[in-house]
Amino acid sequence: MNPFVADMHTYKKVPNSDTHNCFGCSSSNPHGLQMTFFTDEKTVFSSVIVPKHLGGYTDIVHGGVVSTILDEIMGWAGIYLLKKITMTKSMTIDFLRPVHIGKALWVQGNIVEQVGRNEAIIEGLLYDHKRETCARSRGSFALLTARMAIRLGIMSADEVDGFL
């Protein structure tokens, strides 16, 4: 049982449509992480259990998957808290402890700083089922209006409606 589930009920669920096939957050992608997000209006949270097919060595989550989880939580922190479509410009990750397959993970994203109208610095933290910090990240994210995301072909109008 996920030790953070009780905590999730105290937060508001962040809306997400099923009009996309995102590996991180689409519930319609059977091979993805199917992350859902919650908020206390200051931070965005998610809980995820990584399936065996996304492993690296033995029962350890592949580092690329850990990176994806952190990228996803930071992106959604920007989407929900800043009300903008986010695109990762750069990110750094500190891998602090092994992350295990099949164990409940807790992840959170926080806005560190908004740099002008078009960029934000966002951090992500990943905790294991013992609530120990396993990885942390910091990223620079481009902030796009819905109109700009549609014009650049990043998202369709239907996809944007499900995010903002």
N, C-alpha and C positions, 0 to 999 in steps of 0.2 A: 504494500500500500504506500502511496506517495505521501511523505510526511508533510508536504506543503498544501495538499488539497484543502484542508480545513482553512488555511490562510486565503485561498483563492475565493472563497465564498464572501469574503469581506470586500472584494474589489468588483468594479464594474467591468463587464466584458467589452472588449474593443471590437466593433463591427468589422467583418471581413466577408466579402462576397465570394461566391464560388465561380466567378467568371474568368478565372485565370488558372494556370497550371503550375504555380510556384512550387519548387521543390521544398522550400521551408515551410510555407504557411497554407497551401491549398489543401482543403479537406478532400478535394476530388483527385489528387495525385496519389495513387496507391503506393508509389515507391518513395514518397517524400516523408518528411518529418511530421506534417500535419499539425504544426504548432498553432495554438490559439493563444490569445493575448488578453490580459486584464490590466486594469490601471487603478491607481488611487489618485489620479489627476496630476501627479508629480513624477511618477515612475511607471514604466510599462513592465509587466511580468509575464512569464510563461513557465509552464512545466512540460517536460518532454521525457519520454523514455525512448532511447535510441535502439532500434531493432538490430538483431544480429548481422543482417546483411550489410550494415554500414560500419562494420568493425575494421580494425587494423589488426594488430597482433592479439592473439588469444581472445580475451573478452574486453579489449580496450577499444573505445570509440576512435575512429580514424581522425587525425588532426584536422583534415579538411572538413569533416562534419562538425567538429567543435567550432571551427571558424565560421561555418555556415550558420550555426545556432546563434553565435554572437553577432554576426552580421545582420541576421534576421531581427533579433531583439533591438539592436541599435536602429535599424531602419524603421521598425514599427514605433519606436519611441519618437522618432522624428515625424512620422506620418501622423500619429495620434496627438502628440503634445504640441507640435508646431503647425499642424494642419497643412502639411505640404507633402508632395510626393518626394521620396528620397532616393538618391542614387549614390552608392558608395564611391568616393573618390580615392580614399586610401584608408587602411586600417593596420594597426599593430596588435599583436596578441602575445600575451605572456601565458605560456602553458605551465601551470604551477604543480598540478597533480594529475595522475592518470584519471581518465573519465571512463567509467565502466558501462558496457553494453547491458541493456535490460534493467538498469537501475534508474530510479526517478531522479531527474535533474531539475533544478530551479534556475531560472535565468532572469536577469533584470536589465533594463536599459534606462539610462538617465541622460538628459541634456546637460552638457557641461557648459556650452557657450554657443550663442548664435553669433556668427561672424557676418555682419551685414544682412541683406535680405536673402542671399542665395547660398549660404553655407552654414553648417552647424558642426560643432565638435560634440560627439556623443560617446558615452562609455557603456560597456557591457560587462556584466559579471555572471559567471556560471558557477553554481554550487552543486555539490553532489548530495546524495541522500542523507549524508551525515551533516549537511549544512556547512561543509568545508569548501572554501574557495578553490576551484580547480583551474580556472582560467579567467583572465580579464583582458579586455580589449578597449581600444580607443580608436575612433574613426572620424574622418572628415567626410561629411555628406553634402552633396549638392542638394539644394532645396528647390523644387520645381512647383510651379502652379499647375493645377489640373490642365489648364489650357495649353501650357507649354509641353507637358507630358504627352498630350494627345498630338500636338503639332509635330513633335519630334518622333512620333511613332513608337514611343516607349509603352504607352497604354492606350487602350481604346476608351471611348466615352463610357461604355458599360463597365469596364474595369475601374475607371476613376470613380464612378458613382458608388461602388462598393467600398472604396477606401476613405473618402472624405465626406 
